[in-house]
Amino acid sequence: MPDDKLDIEVFDAIEVETPSNMIVNQIRSLIADGTLKPGTRLPSERELSERFRIGRGHIRKALAKLEIYGILKTEPHRGTIVARIGVKAIEGLLSNILQFEKPDIRSLLETRAILETNAAALAAERATAEEVRELEALLGDFRQNAERRLPTLEEDHLFHLKLAAMSKNSALLSMISLLTPEFIDLNRNFKERDDARFLRIIEEHAAIARAVALRDPASARAAMEAHMTQSARRRLAEDNGSEGAATAQVGQK
């Protein structure tokens, strides 16, 4: 008798949007329709919390994310304002404006590695003590979500964007920020539920953070290069079905 069970693949996964992402999307819409213009000052965290009816922690997380991306900036005696980089540039950063086809994944991974290894080295040279603490806090968020088996995609990319900001190189930050939405989209359905793999990723991030805290540019560069190589292997393994095949494609770096 034939098996008439419905193929599970016909169902789409349900993605529940986080409060911080909902705030980001509202700000994006306000920028797109011209309500929020470059130089506009946002209400205080307290006012936003009352308006959105959510805790101030979610507000801080959304604002921090937008500041790391370069969409918002904090000015002394003014508060948080929309960056003065033009509406089209802001909208571009908030949108997935790069459309890479699947055959270009390798090129995308190689470009990311070039940018991020340099960002890590510069961060080790230029980061303030406060920025190092903030980076370690992001690593802690990543570890906590992984241990609780919660999604870690957002924490992963915030860690990398924070490093880019710590490089104190605005062009480098802009290029990494430009690529980040594409990687988020690329990895959104990436199955990252292997506990051993999670531990490796956390340790790779921790090695980068340690090198930055020690003000060791060479070690920070090497740690990021190792992370980028392993990340590429994991990503390609997902597409090719085995890490062995992916290793052959990535090659020696």
Order of alpha helices (4+ residues) and beta strands (2+ residues): alpha-alpha-alpha-beta-beta-alpha-alpha-alpha-alpha-alpha-alpha-alpha-alpha
